Amino acid sequence: MQVDQLQCPQGMIIKGPLLISPQAFGDERGWFYESWNQRKFDRAMGEAVVFSQDNHSRSVQGVMRGLHYQLSPEPQAKLVRASIGEIFDVAVDIRQGSATYGRWVGAHLSAENKQQLWVPEGFAHGFLTLSAVAEVQYKARGFWNKACERAIRWDDTTIGIQWPLDQLGRAELSLSGKDADAPTLDQAKAAGEIFQ
């Protein structure tokens, strides 16, 4: 298992999110890899991580999900992977005191590359479905809690995520009503709905 820190487009390392590349073993019959190993993961994180739930979603090309996060008392961290298809996965630093506040990192996660993105607490998370269909699975630390759930606009210009919209071909962007109406990061901050 290889673990790499990610740089935002401005070249800064954002502490927290990690790109995890498991080692796959394959031959003409197919392949095998460990998608998650408690001992190796804890060693890479430098702490014991206890996951509360596993989630699985299916999206068609052009579906944008996010940017989602949960506040206290039930913040969530996520280990995200695409088991079918390909997504562009993003983590945005929304820790108010952080040197990289408002910066983002992104990674192409696919069934083919088998990579995973660790999105810790204090980050908003979202993804864009690039393939005809994508199934995304993620392990979550912290249970889903509707009262704690928040979202930030996917196209907030102050964050400036460079979504690969040119890879959608003829597919149109599709958002839920909640995501389409989400506030900007500045609005969420003014409402006291980001991490201190």
C-alpha positions as CSV (number, residue, x, y, z in Angstrom):
1,M,0.0,0.0,0.0
2,Q,1.4,3.4,-1.0
3,V,0.2,6.5,0.7
4,D,0.8,10.0,-0.7
5,Q,0.0,13.5,0.4
6,L,-1.7,15.7,-2.1
7,Q,-1.0,19.2,-3.3
8,C,-3.6,21.8,-4.1
9,P,-3.3,23.5,-7.5
10,Q,-1.3,26.3,-5.9
11,G,1.4,23.8,-5.0
12,M,0.8,23.6,-1.3
13,I,0.5,20.3,0.6
14,I,-2.8,20.0,2.4
15,K,-2.3,18.1,5.6
16,G,-5.1,15.5,6.1
17,P,-6.3,14.1,2.8
18,L,-4.2,11.1,1.5
19,L,-4.2,9.2,-1.7
20,I,-3.9,5.5,-1.1
21,S,-2.8,3.1,-3.8
22,P,-3.2,-0.5,-2.8
23,Q,-0.9,-3.1,-4.4
24,A,-2.8,-5.3,-6.8
25,F,-1.7,-8.8,-7.9
26,G,-2.8,-10.0,-11.2
27,D,-2.3,-12.4,-14.1
28,E,-4.3,-13.6,-17.1
29,R,-7.1,-14.9,-14.8
30,G,-7.7,-11.5,-13.2
31,W,-6.5,-9.6,-10.1
32,F,-6.7,-9.4,-6.3
33,Y,-6.0,-6.6,-3.9
34,E,-6.7,-5.7,-0.3
35,S,-9.1,-2.8,-0.5
36,W,-8.6,-2.1,3.2
37,N,-6.4,-3.5,6.0
38,Q,-6.9,-2.2,9.6
39,R,-3.2,-2.7,10.6
40,K,-1.8,-1.1,7.5
41,F,-4.3,1.7,7.5
42,D,-3.8,2.6,11.1
43,R,0.0,2.7,10.6
44,A,-0.4,5.0,7.6
45,M,-2.8,7.3,9.5
46,G,-0.6,7.3,12.7
47,E,-3.7,6.5,14.8
48,A,-6.3,3.8,15.3
49,V,-9.2,4.5,13.0
50,V,-12.6,2.9,13.8
51,F,-15.1,3.0,11.0
52,S,-18.8,3.3,11.9
53,Q,-20.5,2.5,8.6
54,D,-19.9,1.5,4.9
55,N,-21.8,3.4,2.2
56,H,-22.3,2.5,-1.5
57,S,-23.7,4.8,-4.2
58,R,-24.4,4.4,-7.9
59,S,-24.4,7.5,-10.2
60,V,-24.7,8.0,-13.9
61,Q,-22.3,10.2,-15.9
62,G,-22.6,13.9,-15.0
63,V,-23.9,13.4,-11.5
64,M,-22.2,15.8,-9.0
65,R,-22.5,14.9,-5.4
66,G,-21.3,17.4,-2.7
67,L,-19.6,19.2,-1.3
68,H,-20.8,17.5,1.9
69,Y,-19.6,17.4,5.5
70,Q,-20.9,16.9,9.0
71,L,-20.3,19.2,12.0
72,S,-20.0,18.2,15.6
73,P,-21.1,16.3,17.5
74,E,-20.9,13.8,14.7
75,P,-18.3,14.8,12.2
76,Q,-17.4,12.3,9.5
77,A,-14.2,11.1,7.9
78,K,-14.4,9.0,4.7
79,L,-12.2,6.5,2.8
80,V,-13.6,6.7,-0.7
81,R,-13.1,4.5,-3.8
82,A,-14.8,3.7,-7.1
83,S,-15.5,0.0,-7.4
84,I,-17.1,0.5,-10.9
85,G,-16.3,3.3,-13.3
86,E,-14.5,6.6,-12.6
87,I,-15.0,9.7,-10.6
88,F,-13.1,12.9,-9.9
89,D,-13.1,13.1,-6.1
90,V,-12.4,16.3,-4.1
91,A,-11.7,17.3,-0.5
92,V,-11.9,21.0,0.5
93,D,-10.2,22.2,3.7
94,I,-12.9,24.0,5.8
95,R,-10.9,24.2,9.0
96,Q,-11.1,27.9,9.8
97,G,-7.7,28.1,11.5
98,S,-5.8,26.1,8.9
99,A,-3.1,27.5,6.7
100,T,-4.8,25.8,3.7
101,Y,-8.4,26.9,4.6
102,G,-10.5,27.1,1.4
103,R,-8.0,25.1,-0.7
104,W,-8.8,21.8,-2.3
105,V,-7.2,18.6,-3.6
106,G,-8.7,16.2,-6.2
107,A,-7.9,12.8,-7.6
108,H,-9.3,10.5,-10.3
109,L,-10.5,7.4,-8.6
110,S,-11.5,4.4,-10.8
111,A,-12.1,0.7,-10.7
112,E,-9.0,0.5,-12.9
113,N,-6.5,2.4,-10.8
114,K,-8.0,1.1,-7.5
115,Q,-6.9,4.3,-5.7
116,Q,-8.7,5.6,-2.6
117,L,-9.0,9.1,-1.1
118,W,-8.9,9.6,2.7
119,V,-11.0,12.6,3.6
120,P,-10.6,13.4,7.3
121,E,-12.9,15.4,9.5
122,G,-12.7,19.1,8.8
123,F,-13.0,18.7,5.0
124,A,-16.0,19.0,2.7
125,H,-16.2,16.1,0.1
126,G,-17.7,15.8,-3.3
127,F,-17.3,13.9,-6.6
128,L,-18.2,14.2,-10.3
129,T,-19.1,11.0,-12.1
130,L,-17.0,10.8,-15.3
131,S,-17.8,7.3,-16.6
132,A,-21.2,6.1,-18.0
133,V,-21.9,4.7,-14.5
134,A,-19.9,4.7,-11.3
135,E,-20.3,2.9,-8.1
136,V,-18.6,4.6,-5.1
137,Q,-18.0,2.9,-1.9
138,Y,-16.7,4.6,1.3
139,K,-16.0,3.7,4.8
140,A,-17.1,6.4,7.3
141,R,-15.8,7.2,10.7
142,G,-18.8,8.7,12.4
143,F,-22.4,7.9,11.7
144,W,-24.5,9.8,9.3
145,N,-26.5,12.4,11.3
146,K,-29.0,14.6,9.4
147,A,-28.8,17.3,12.1
148,C,-25.1,17.7,11.6
149,E,-25.1,17.4,7.8
150,R,-24.1,20.5,5.7
151,A,-23.1,21.3,2.1
152,I,-21.1,23.9,0.2
153,R,-21.6,24.9,-3.4
154,W,-19.7,22.7,-5.8
155,D,-18.9,25.8,-8.0
156,D,-18.0,28.3,-5.3
157,T,-15.6,30.7,-7.1
158,T,-13.7,31.4,-3.9
159,I,-12.7,27.7,-3.7
160,G,-12.2,27.4,-7.5
161,I,-12.3,23.7,-8.0
162,Q,-11.2,22.7,-11.4
163,W,-13.8,20.1,-12.2
164,P,-13.0,18.1,-15.4
165,L,-16.4,19.0,-17.0
166,D,-14.8,18.6,-20.4
167,Q,-14.7,14.8,-19.8
168,L,-18.5,14.6,-19.6
169,G,-18.9,14.4,-23.4
170,R,-22.7,14.8,-24.1
171,A,-23.8,14.2,-20.5
172,E,-25.3,17.1,-18.6
173,L,-24.4,18.1,-15.1
174,S,-26.9,16.7,-12.6
175,L,-27.2,17.8,-9.0
176,S,-29.7,17.2,-6.2
177,G,-31.8,20.1,-5.1
178,K,-29.9,20.3,-1.9
179,D,-26.6,20.5,-3.6
180,A,-27.8,23.1,-6.2
181,D,-29.0,25.3,-3.4
182,A,-26.0,24.9,-1.1
183,P,-24.4,28.0,0.4
184,T,-20.9,29.3,-0.5
185,L,-18.0,28.8,1.8
186,D,-18.2,32.4,2.9
187,Q,-21.9,32.0,3.6
188,A,-21.3,28.9,5.6
189,K,-18.6,30.6,7.6
190,A,-20.8,33.6,8.3
191,A,-23.5,31.2,9.6
192,G,-20.9,29.5,11.9
193,E,-21.2,26.3,10.0
194,I,-17.6,25.3,9.3
195,F,-14.9,23.8,11.5
196,Q,-13.2,26.1,14.0
